[in-house]
Amino acid sequence: MPLSNATRWAEICEIQTSLMRDLANQFPQRSEQLQRLADGWQGVKKQAQGQPLAGLTTK
């Protein structure tokens, strides 16, 4: 089911992704964890846009 506010969700996800990547540059010791968070936000963006999630795994 498509989201009526999918465009706004995509914008929010881009902001969050950018923030996580900036933080990863500022805190290299947390780079791996922050990259995973950034990847997660990209996954949320794809879901909001109705795109399939390739390689989705749960732990």
C-alpha distances in whole Angstrom, upper triangle without the diagonal:
4,7,9,12,11,14,16,15,16,19,19,19,21,24,24,24,27,28,28,30,33,33,34,36,38,38,39,39,36,34,33,31,30,29,26,25,24,23,20,19,19,16,14,15,13,10,10,10,8,12,13,15,18,21,19,22,22,26
4,6,9,7,11,13,12,13,16,17,16,19,21,21,22,24,26,26,28,30,31,32,34,36,36,37,38,34,33,32,30,28,27,25,24,23,21,19,18,17,15,13,12,12,9,7,8,7,10,13,15,18,21,20,22,23,27
4,5,5,9,10,9,11,13,14,14,17,19,19,20,23,24,24,26,28,29,30,33,34,34,35,36,33,32,31,29,27,26,24,22,21,21,18,16,16,15,12,11,12,9,6,8,8,12,15,16,20,22,20,23,23,27
4,6,8,9,10,12,14,14,16,18,19,20,22,24,25,26,28,30,31,32,34,35,36,37,39,35,34,33,31,29,28,27,25,24,23,21,19,19,18,15,14,15,13,9,10,11,15,18,20,23,26,24,27,27,30
4,5,5,6,9,10,11,12,15,16,17,18,20,21,23,25,26,27,29,31,32,33,34,36,32,31,31,28,26,26,25,22,21,21,19,16,16,16,13,12,13,12,8,10,12,15,18,19,23,25,23,26,26,29
4,5,5,6,9,10,10,12,14,15,16,18,20,21,22,24,26,27,29,30,31,32,33,30,28,28,26,24,23,22,20,18,18,16,14,13,13,10,8,10,9,5,6,9,11,15,16,19,22,20,23,24,27
4,5,5,6,9,10,11,13,14,15,17,19,20,21,23,25,26,27,29,30,31,33,30,28,28,27,24,23,23,20,18,18,17,14,13,14,12,9,11,11,8,8,11,13,17,18,21,24,22,25,26,29
4,5,5,6,9,10,11,12,14,15,17,18,20,21,23,24,26,27,28,30,32,28,27,27,25,22,22,22,19,17,18,17,13,14,15,12,10,13,13,9,10,14,16,19,19,23,25,23,26,26,28
4,5,5,6,9,10,10,12,14,15,16,18,20,21,22,24,26,26,28,29,26,24,24,22,20,19,19,16,15,15,13,10,11,11,8,7,10,10,7,9,12,13,16,16,19,21,19,22,22,25
4,5,5,6,9,10,10,12,14,15,16,18,20,21,23,24,25,26,28,25,23,23,22,19,18,18,15,13,13,13,9,9,10,8,5,8,9,7,7,11,12,15,15,18,20,19,21,22,25
4,5,5,6,9,10,11,12,14,15,17,18,20,21,23,24,26,28,24,23,23,22,19,18,19,16,14,15,14,11,11,13,11,8,11,13,10,11,15,15,18,18,21,23,22,24,25,27
4,5,5,6,9,10,11,12,14,15,17,18,20,21,22,24,25,22,21,21,20,17,17,17,14,12,14,13,9,10,12,10,8,12,13,11,12,16,17,19,18,21,23,21,23,23,25
4,5,5,6,8,10,10,12,14,15,16,18,20,21,22,23,20,18,19,17,14,14,14,11,9,10,9,5,6,9,7,6,9,11,9,11,14,14,16,15,18,19,17,19,20,22
4,5,5,6,8,10,11,12,14,15,17,18,20,21,23,20,18,18,17,14,13,14,12,9,11,11,8,7,11,10,8,11,13,12,12,16,15,18,17,19,20,19,21,22,24
4,5,5,6,9,10,11,12,14,16,17,18,20,22,19,17,19,17,14,14,15,12,10,13,13,9,10,13,12,11,14,16,15,16,19,19,21,20,22,23,22,24,24,25
4,5,5,6,9,10,10,12,14,15,16,18,19,16,15,16,14,11,11,12,9,7,10,10,7,9,12,11,10,14,15,14,16,19,19,20,18,20,21,19,21,21,22
4,5,5,6,9,10,11,13,14,15,16,18,15,13,14,13,9,9,10,8,5,7,8,6,7,10,10,10,13,15,15,16,18,17,19,17,18,19,18,19,20,21
4,5,5,6,9,10,11,12,14,15,18,15,13,15,14,11,10,13,11,8,11,12,10,10,14,14,13,16,18,17,18,21,20,22,20,21,22,21,23,24,25
4,5,5,6,9,10,11,12,14,16,13,12,14,13,9,10,13,10,8,12,13,11,12,15,15,15,18,20,19,20,23,23,24,22,23,24,22,23,24,24
4,5,5,6,9,10,10,12,13,10,9,10,9,6,7,9,7,6,9,10,9,11,14,14,14,17,19,19,21,23,22,23,20,21,21,20,20,21,21
4,5,5,6,9,10,10,13,10,8,10,10,7,7,10,9,7,10,12,11,12,15,16,16,18,20,21,21,24,23,23,21,21,21,21,22,22,23
4,5,5,6,9,10,13,11,10,13,13,9,10,13,12,10,13,15,14,15,18,19,18,21,23,23,24,27,26,27,24,25,25,24,25,26,26
4,5,5,6,8,10,8,8,11,10,7,9,12,11,10,14,15,14,16,19,19,19,22,24,24,26,28,27,28,25,26,25,24,24,24,24
4,5,5,6,8,6,4,8,8,6,7,10,10,10,12,14,14,16,18,19,20,22,24,25,26,28,26,27,24,24,23,22,23,23,23
4,6,6,9,9,7,11,12,10,10,14,14,12,15,18,17,18,21,22,22,24,27,27,28,30,29,29,26,27,26,26,26,27,26
4,6,9,9,9,12,13,11,12,16,15,15,18,19,19,20,23,24,24,27,29,29,30,33,31,32,29,29,28,28,28,28,27
4,5,6,7,10,10,9,11,14,14,14,17,19,19,20,23,24,24,27,29,29,31,33,31,31,28,29,27,27,26,26,25
4,5,5,8,10,9,11,13,14,14,17,19,19,20,23,24,25,27,29,30,31,33,31,31,28,27,26,26,25,25,24
4,6,8,9,10,11,13,14,16,17,19,20,22,24,25,26,28,30,31,32,34,32,32,28,28,26,25,24,24,23
4,6,6,6,9,10,11,12,14,15,17,18,20,21,23,25,26,27,29,31,29,28,25,25,23,22,21,21,20
4,6,5,6,9,10,10,12,14,15,16,18,20,21,22,24,26,27,29,27,26,23,23,21,21,20,21,20
4,6,5,6,9,10,11,12,14,15,17,19,20,21,23,25,26,27,25,24,21,20,18,18,17,17,16
4,5,5,6,9,10,11,13,14,15,17,19,20,21,23,25,26,24,24,20,20,18,17,16,16,15
4,5,5,6,9,10,11,12,14,15,17,19,20,21,23,24,23,23,20,20,19,18,17,17,17
4,5,5,6,9,10,11,12,14,15,17,18,20,21,23,21,20,17,17,16,16,16,17,17
4,5,5,6,9,10,10,12,14,15,17,18,20,21,19,18,15,15,14,12,12,13,13
4,5,5,6,9,10,11,12,14,15,17,19,20,19,19,15,17,15,14,14,14,14
4,5,5,6,9,10,11,13,14,15,17,19,17,18,15,16,15,14,15,16,17
4,5,5,6,9,10,11,13,14,15,17,15,14,11,12,12,11,12,14,15
4,5,5,6,9,10,11,12,14,15,14,14,11,12,12,10,11,12,13
4,5,5,6,9,10,10,12,14,14,14,12,14,15,13,14,15,17
4,5,5,6,9,10,11,12,11,12,10,12,13,12,14,16,18
4,5,5,6,9,10,11,9,9,7,9,10,9,11,13,15
4,5,5,6,9,10,10,11,9,12,13,11,14,14,17
4,5,5,6,9,9,11,10,13,15,14,16,18,20
4,5,5,6,5,7,7,10,13,12,15,17,20
4,5,5,6,7,7,11,13,11,14,16,19
4,5,8,10,11,14,17,15,18,19,22
4,6,9,11,14,17,16,19,21,24
4,7,9,12,16,15,18,20,23
4,6,9,13,12,16,18,22
4,6,10,9,13,16,19
4,6,6,10,12,16
4,6,9,13,16
4,6,10,13
4,7,10
4,7
4
